[in-house]
Amino acid sequence: MTNFRPLHDRVVVRRLEGEQKTAGGIIIPDTAKEKPMEGEVVSVGSGARNEQGQLVALDVKAGDRVLFGKWSGTEVKINGEELLIMKESDIMGVIG
């Protein structure tokens, strides 16, 4: 994914696969699974400008594991890989 760089305060996230079965061992079919709300940051924009025109860097960086809202971001396919593009404000927090 070297030919795409998000702009401003946008972040590219790769969804992490959810559990394939429940704690009791029941396998969940693909049609019943919800899309995971956890992902890995692939790349980030340079940041947004504040009211004074200064560039404010993002708090997340490539490689961070993050939680985001269920309906956050826009799904895109880049180089055959399904990714999400979202604003940093759609990210609820960093895991770890």
N, C-alpha and C positions, 0 to 999 in steps of 0.2 A: 504494500500500500504506500509506495513512495511518491506517487504522482498526485496526491490530494492533501491539501492543507486547509483546515477550517479557518474561517476569518473571525476576527474580533473575539467575542466571548463564547464561541461555539466549541464543542468538544465532540470527537468521534469516539464511540464506544462500541465494543464487541460484546454482545450478550454472552454470559457464561451459562453453560447448560445446567438446567435444574436436575434434581434427583429423578432417577428413572423409576424408583419404587418408594413406597411409604416405609415408615419406621417398622411396621409390622411385616414387611416383605412383599406387599402386594404391588405388582408391576402396574404402572400407570400408562395407559395407551396414549399415543401422541395427540389424539383428538380430544382427550380430556385434560391434558396438561395446560397450565397457564404459562405464558411466556415468562421467563425469569426476569426479575427486576434488579438483577445484579450483573455487573459487567466490568470489563477491563478497559481503561482509557487507552486508545490507540494513538491519538494525537490531539493537540489543543491549539487554539488560535493564540494570537499574540496578546490578547486582552482587550478590554473595553476602555473607552475614554471617560473620565469623570467630568464634572461640570467645569472644571478649570482647564480641560483639554489634556490632562496628563494621562498617560497610558497606565492602567492598573492591571498588573499581571494576574493570571488565574491562580486559584489555590490548588487545583489538581494538575497532575502531570502524567505523561505517558507511563503506563505500567501500573497506575493506581487501580485498586479494586473499589468500585463505587456502587452505591444503591441509588436507584432513581425511581421516579413515579411510574405507575403502571402504564399510563398513556403518554409518557414523556418521549420526546424526540420524533424524528422522521426516519422511517426505515428506508435505506438506500442499498444498492448493490454496487460495490466498487471492486473491480478486478475479480468478479465472481463471488465475492464474500459479502454476506449480509451484515450490515452495520447500522448503527443509529447515529444521527447527528442531532445534538441537542445543545441548548444554552447551558452554561455552567449552573445557572440558577435552578435548572430542573434536577440537578444532582442533590440528593438529600445528605450524603456524607460519604466519607472514605472509610473503607474497612481495613483494619490492621493498623 
